[in-house]
């Protein structure tokens, strides 16, 4: 194995001194990675001190303004060229990072008084998960997931990183979160390192947990940590804020995880994708509940990983998200979109639970997000999907032989009744 770079050794020692638990969780790559004192660090130093001529930037200037093409400038004429065409910092625009931290603390009362890192900007949430996998996951590390998941988890953590995935049924027999199955899976762990990924609101079912369920999840994790196991808990908050049922918890589980046990290391993965209705901008965030003294070393590691991969998130994407968050009617516009989605969720629940469909499918509990998931009582979900697509022009997702996911987020409320009527028709024809 290659010798560690002195910069990597220095970061490792800083992490070990600040938190032996976090050091235990680092992957072999996580221990090797560092941010080189090369072009970027020298450029950053020059940006602060070169008050005459700065010949370090790999951009072109004309008349002391960043060079650009007028044809693209016209498309975003209200923004300055610097905020469109320039490189962004490796960890993201500082003002955007601070704005997102403020947003998190406002939306999650439990985070208001906790130690919270400045969020790190990623190229969407998949990039965020990939960074976490690179920093913490070794081949054959155990990752605990429910049986119903966003398929990209397997690509990132199992196919790429080589993790060993242990699953438990998402739902108990009474169709609540399967606390006993989750805790049983944790209790059977015999390693000194464990990875857990939790996703509420849940993709693909739209399930959201109650505060009581959240507390029981925390108790199970703490019980596992009490055995001496160091646990990385990833909280996928892609659909944060899109709760439509007053009975479920209206903030992230992350707030209850921060500081719950010395051996528990939580990280929140979220983004502008769904929360800001900005899917194609590819702006996500990583937020850690780490002690302040630990973050510089972790940021050094992540800077190295980002530099070796994307080298940073597009400046214009970050600018658009930031400027939208600063706009006077920002909250009003978000609320309007939320109300539209909430009305669709209510309509979908009303239609899918109608007695006339009771012999065709069971509806998994759905309180939030974008999706409803049907468990078919007859027929094959893939055949149903193909018939819907090829004969009726309706797109759905077959998750298994019996499970069909419908994204009501992209259905007009007036069309929902028709869509499920056709789904029922196709099932009955099989």
C-alpha positions in Angstrom: 0.0 0.0 0.0 1.2 3.5 -0.8 2.7 5.6 1.9 0.4 8.3 3.4 1.1 11.8 2.3 2.3 14.0 5.2 -0.8 16.2 4.8 -3.0 13.2 5.1 -1.2 12.1 8.2 -1.7 15.5 9.7 -5.4 15.5 9.0 -5.7 12.0 10.5 -4.0 13.0 13.7 -6.3 16.1 14.0 -9.4 13.8 13.5 -8.1 11.2 16.0 -7.4 13.9 18.6 -10.7 15.5 18.2 -12.8 12.4 17.9 -11.4 8.8 18.0 -14.9 7.6 17.1 -14.9 9.5 13.8 -11.3 8.3 13.1 -12.5 4.7 13.6 -15.2 5.2 11.0 -12.8 6.5 8.3 -12.3 4.3 5.3 -8.9 3.5 4.0 -9.4 6.1 1.3 -10.7 8.4 3.9 -7.4 8.1 5.7 -5.3 8.5 2.5 -7.2 11.6 1.1 -6.0 15.1 1.7 -6.3 18.5 0.0 -3.0 19.3 -1.7 -1.1 22.6 -1.2 -1.2 23.1 -5.0 -2.8 25.5 -7.4 -6.1 25.9 -5.6 -4.6 26.7 -2.2 -2.0 29.0 -3.7 -4.8 30.7 -5.7 -6.8 31.2 -2.5 -3.8 32.8 -0.8 -3.3 35.1 -3.8 -7.0 36.1 -3.8 -6.4 37.5 -0.3 -3.0 39.1 -0.8 -2.4 39.9 -4.5 -3.6 43.5 -4.6 -1.8 44.4 -7.8 -1.9 41.5 -10.3 -3.3 38.1 -9.6 -1.8 35.7 -12.2 -3.0 32.5 -10.5 -6.7 32.3 -11.7 -7.4 29.9 -14.5 -10.0 32.3 -15.9 -9.8 35.0 -18.6 -10.4 38.6 -17.8 -11.1 41.6 -20.0 -11.3 45.1 -18.6 -11.0 43.6 -15.1 -14.2 41.6 -15.7 -14.5 37.9 -16.2 -14.7 37.1 -19.9 -17.9 35.6 -21.3 -20.1 35.2 -24.3 -22.8 37.7 -24.7 -25.2 35.1 -26.1 -25.2 33.2 -22.8 -25.1 36.4 -20.7 -28.4 37.6 -22.2 -30.1 34.5 -20.8 -29.2 35.5 -17.2 -28.9 39.2 -17.6 -29.8 40.1 -14.0 -26.8 38.3 -12.5 -23.3 39.6 -12.6 -20.7 37.8 -14.8 -18.7 36.9 -11.7 -21.6 35.0 -10.1 -22.3 33.1 -13.4 -19.0 32.2 -15.0 -16.4 32.1 -12.2 -15.2 29.0 -10.4 -16.9 28.3 -7.1 -14.9 27.4 -4.0 -14.4 23.6 -3.6 -16.7 23.4 -0.6 -19.2 25.8 -2.1 -20.1 29.4 -2.0 -19.7 30.6 1.6 -22.9 32.8 1.6 -25.0 29.9 0.3 -23.6 27.6 2.9 -24.5 30.0 5.6 -27.9 30.6 4.1 -28.6 26.8 4.1 -27.4 26.5 7.7 -29.8 29.2 8.7 -32.6 27.5 6.7 -31.9 24.2 8.5 -32.0 25.8 12.0 -35.2 27.5 11.2 -36.9 24.5 9.7 -35.6 22.1 12.4 -36.1 23.5 16.0 -34.0 20.7 17.4 -31.0 22.1 15.5 -31.3 25.6 16.8 -29.1 25.0 19.8 -26.9 22.2 18.5 -23.4 22.2 17.2 -23.8 22.2 13.4 -21.2 22.4 10.8 -21.4 24.9 7.9 -23.0 22.7 5.2 -20.8 21.6 2.3 -22.2 22.1 -1.2 -22.3 19.0 -3.4 -23.3 18.3 -7.0 -26.7 17.0 -6.0 -27.5 14.4 -3.4 -26.0 11.4 -5.2 -22.6 13.2 -5.1 -23.1 13.8 -1.4 -23.7 10.1 -0.8 -20.7 9.2 -2.9 -18.5 11.5 -0.9 -19.7 9.9 2.3 -19.1 6.5 0.9 -15.6 7.4 -0.2 -14.8 9.0 3.2 -16.2 6.3 5.5 -17.0 3.0 3.7 -14.5 0.1 3.2 -15.3 -3.0 1.3 -17.4 -5.4 3.4 -18.5 -2.7 5.9 -22.1 -3.4 7.0 -24.8 -0.9 5.9 -28.3 -1.3 7.4 -31.1 -0.4 5.1 -34.9 -1.2 4.9 -36.1 -3.5 2.2 -37.7 -0.7 0.3 -35.2 1.8 -0.9 -34.1 4.3 -3.5 -32.1 2.0 -5.9 -29.1 4.4 -6.1 -28.1 3.4 -2.6 -27.1 0.0 -3.9 -25.1 1.5 -6.7 -23.2 3.9 -4.5 -22.6 1.8 -1.4 -22.7 -1.8 -2.6 -21.6 -1.8 -6.2 -19.1 1.0 -6.0 -17.9 0.9 -2.4 -18.4 -2.8 -1.7 -20.5 -2.5 1.5 -22.4 -5.5 2.8 -26.1 -4.5 2.9 -28.2 -5.9 5.7 -32.0 -5.2 5.3 -35.0 -5.3 7.5 -38.7 -5.0 6.5 -39.7 -1.3 6.4 -43.2 -2.0 7.7 -44.4 -3.9 10.7 -47.5 -6.1 10.4 -49.7 -3.1 11.4 -48.0 -1.0 8.7 -46.0 1.3 10.9 -42.2 1.7 10.8 -40.7 -1.7 11.8 -38.9 -0.7 15.0 -38.5 -4.2 16.2 -37.0 -5.3 12.9 -34.7 -2.3 12.8 -33.5 -2.9 16.3 -33.1 -6.7 15.8 -30.8 -6.0 12.8 -28.7 -3.6 14.9 -28.5 -6.1 17.8 -27.2 -8.8 15.5 -24.2 -6.6 14.5 -20.9 -8.1 15.8 -18.5 -5.5 14.2 -17.0 -2.4 15.8 -18.2 -0.2 12.9 -21.7 0.1 11.5 -23.4 2.3 8.8 -27.1 3.1 9.0 -29.1 5.0 6.4 -32.5 6.5 7.2 -34.8 8.2 4.8 -37.9 10.1 6.0 -40.0 11.2 4.1 -39.4 7.9 2.5 -38.7 7.1 -1.2 -40.5 5.1 -2.6 -43.5 4.9 -0.2 -43.9 8.4 1.1 -43.8 7.1 4.7 -43.0 9.6 7.5 -42.3 8.8 11.1 -44.0 10.1 14.2 -42.0 11.7 17.0 -42.6 8.5 19.1 -41.2 6.3 16.3 -38.2 8.7 16.0 -37.5 8.4 19.7 -37.5 4.6 19.4 -35.2 4.7 16.5 -32.8 6.8 18.5 -33.0 4.4 21.4 -32.2 1.4 19.2 -29.1 3.2 17.8 -27.9 4.3 21.2 -28.3 0.7 22.5 -26.1 -0.5 19.7 -23.6 2.3 20.4 -23.5 1.3 24.1 -21.9 -2.0 23.0 -18.9 -0.1 21.8 -19.8 0.0 18.1 -19.0 3.2 16.2 -22.0 4.1 14.0 -22.3 6.4 11.1 -25.9 7.4 10.6 -26.8 9.0 7.3 -30.1 10.9 7.2 -31.5 11.2 3.6 -33.7 14.3 3.8 -34.3 14.7 0.1 -38.0 15.4 0.7 -37.7 17.5 3.9 -40.5 20.0 4.4 -43.0 18.1 2.2 -45.1 16.7 5.1 -48.8 16.5 4.5 -50.0 14.8 7.7 -50.1 16.7 11.0 -49.6 13.5 13.0 -46.0 12.9 11.7 -42.8 14.5 12.8 -42.3 17.8 10.9 -38.6 18.1 11.1 -35.5 16.0 10.4 -34.5 13.0 12.5 -31.0 14.4 12.3 -31.7 16.9 15.1 -32.3 14.0 17.6 -29.2 12.2 16.5 -26.8 15.1 17.1 -25.1 14.5 20.4 -27.2 11.4 21.3 -24.1 9.2 22.0 -20.3 9.7 21.6 -20.1 6.7 19.3 -22.9 8.0 17.0 -21.8 10.2 14.1 -24.7 11.7 12.2 -24.6 13.3 8.7 -27.5 15.0 7.0 -27.8 14.8 3.2 -30.3 17.1 1.6 -30.5 19.7 -1.1 -32.2 22.3 -3.3 -33.4 19.5 -5.6 -36.8 19.0 -4.0 -36.9 21.6 -1.3 -36.3 24.5 -3.7 -37.9 22.9 -6.7 -34.6 23.0 -8.5 -34.0 19.5 -9.8 -31.6 20.2 -12.7 -29.4 22.7 -10.8 -27.8 19.8 -9.0 -27.1 21.5 -5.7 -27.0 19.4 -2.5 -25.6 19.7 1.0 -23.7 17.7 3.6 -24.1 18.8 7.2 -22.4 17.2 10.2 -23.2 17.4 13.8 -19.5 17.4 14.7 -17.6 19.4 17.4 -16.3 22.6 15.9 -12.6 21.6 16.4 -13.2 18.5 14.2 -14.6 20.2 11.1 -11.4 21.8 9.6 -9.9 18.3 9.2 -13.1 16.8 7.8 -13.4 19.7 5.4 -9.8 19.1 4.4 -10.6 15.5 3.6 -13.8 16.4 1.7 -11.9 19.1 -0.2 -9.5 16.5 -1.4 -12.3 14.1 -2.5 -14.2 16.9 -4.3 -11.0 18.2 -6.0 -10.3 14.7 -7.2 -13.8 14.3 -8.6 -16.0 17.2 -9.7 -13.7 19.9 -8.3 -16.8 21.8 -7.2 -20.4 22.7 -7.9 -21.3 24.9 -10.8 -21.2 28.6 -9.8 -24.4 29.6 -11.6 -26.4 26.8 -9.9 -25.3 28.0 -6.5 -26.0 31.6 -7.4 -29.5 30.8 -8.6 -30.3 28.9 -5.4 -28.9 31.7 -3.2 -30.6 34.5 -5.0 -33.9 32.7 -4.9 -33.6 32.2 -1.1 -32.9 36.0 -0.7 -35.9 37.1 -2.8 -38.8 38.9 -1.0 -41.4 36.5 -2.2 -39.3 33.3 -1.7 -41.4 31.9 1.2 -44.7 32.7 -0.4 -43.7 30.9 -3.7 -42.5 27.8 -1.8 -45.7 27.7 0.2 -47.8 27.9 -3.0 -45.9 24.9 -4.5 -46.3 23.0 -1.2 -50.0 23.5 -1.2 -50.3 22.2 -4.7 -48.4 19.0 -3.8 -50.3 18.6 -0.5 -53.7 18.8 -2.4 -52.4 16.1 -4.8 -51.4 13.9 -1.9 -54.8 14.3 -0.2 -56.5 13.4 -3.5 -54.3 10.4 -4.2 -55.0 9.0 -0.7 -58.7 9.6 -1.2 -58.8 7.8 -4.6 -56.4 4.9 -3.9 -58.2 3.9 -0.6 -61.6 3.9 -2.2 -63.5 0.7 -1.4 -63.8 -0.2 -5.1 -60.1 -0.8 -5.3 -59.8 -2.8 -2.1 -59.5 -6.2 -3.8 -56.9 -4.9 -6.3 -54.2 -3.4 -4.1 -53.0 -2.4 -0.7 -51.7 1.2 -0.3 -48.6 1.5 1.7 -48.9 4.3 4.3 -47.9 7.7 2.7 -47.7 11.0 4.6 -45.2 13.0 2.6 -42.9 13.5 -0.4 -43.8 12.7 -4.0 -45.0 9.1 -4.1 -47.7 6.6 -3.3 -46.8 2.9 -3.5 -49.4 0.1 -4.3 -48.9 -3.5 -3.4 -50.9 -5.4 -6.0 -53.1 -8.3 -4.8 -53.1 -9.8 -8.2 -51.2 -9.5 -11.5 -47.6 -8.7 -12.1 -46.4 -5.1 -11.5 -43.9 -5.1 -14.4 -46.6 -6.4 -16.8 -49.0 -3.7 -15.5 -46.3 -1.1 -16.0 -45.7 -2.2 -19.5 -49.3 -2.2 -20.4 -49.9 1.2 -18.9 -47.0 2.6 -20.8 -47.5 0.9 -24.2 -51.3 0.9 -24.4 -52.3 3.9 -22.4 -49.3 6.2 -22.4 -49.1 6.2 -18.6 -45.6 5.9 -16.9 -45.2 4.2 -13.5 -42.4 2.4 -11.8 -42.4 -1.3 -11.0 -40.4 -1.9 -7.8 -40.9 -5.6 -7.6 -43.3 -8.3 -8.8 -46.1 -6.8 -6.7 -45.2 -3.2 -6.0 -46.0 -0.2 -8.3 -44.8 3.3 -7.5 -46.8 6.3 -8.7 -45.3 9.8 -8.5 -48.3 12.1 -7.9 -45.9 15.1 -7.8 -46.1 15.2 -11.6 -49.8 14.6 -11.9 -52.3 17.4 -12.0 -54.9 17.0 -9.3 -57.7 16.8 -11.9 -56.0 13.8 -13.6 -55.4 11.6 -10.5 -58.8 9.9 -10.6 -58.3 8.9 -14.3 -54.8 7.6 -13.7 -55.7 5.2 -11.0 -58.9 4.2 -12.8 -56.8 3.0 -15.7 -54.3 1.3 -13.4 -57.2 -0.6 -11.9 -58.5 -1.5 -15.3 -55.2 -2.9 -16.4 -54.8 -5.0 -13.2 -58.3 -6.5 -13.6 -57.5 -7.4 -17.3 -54.5 -9.5 -16.3 
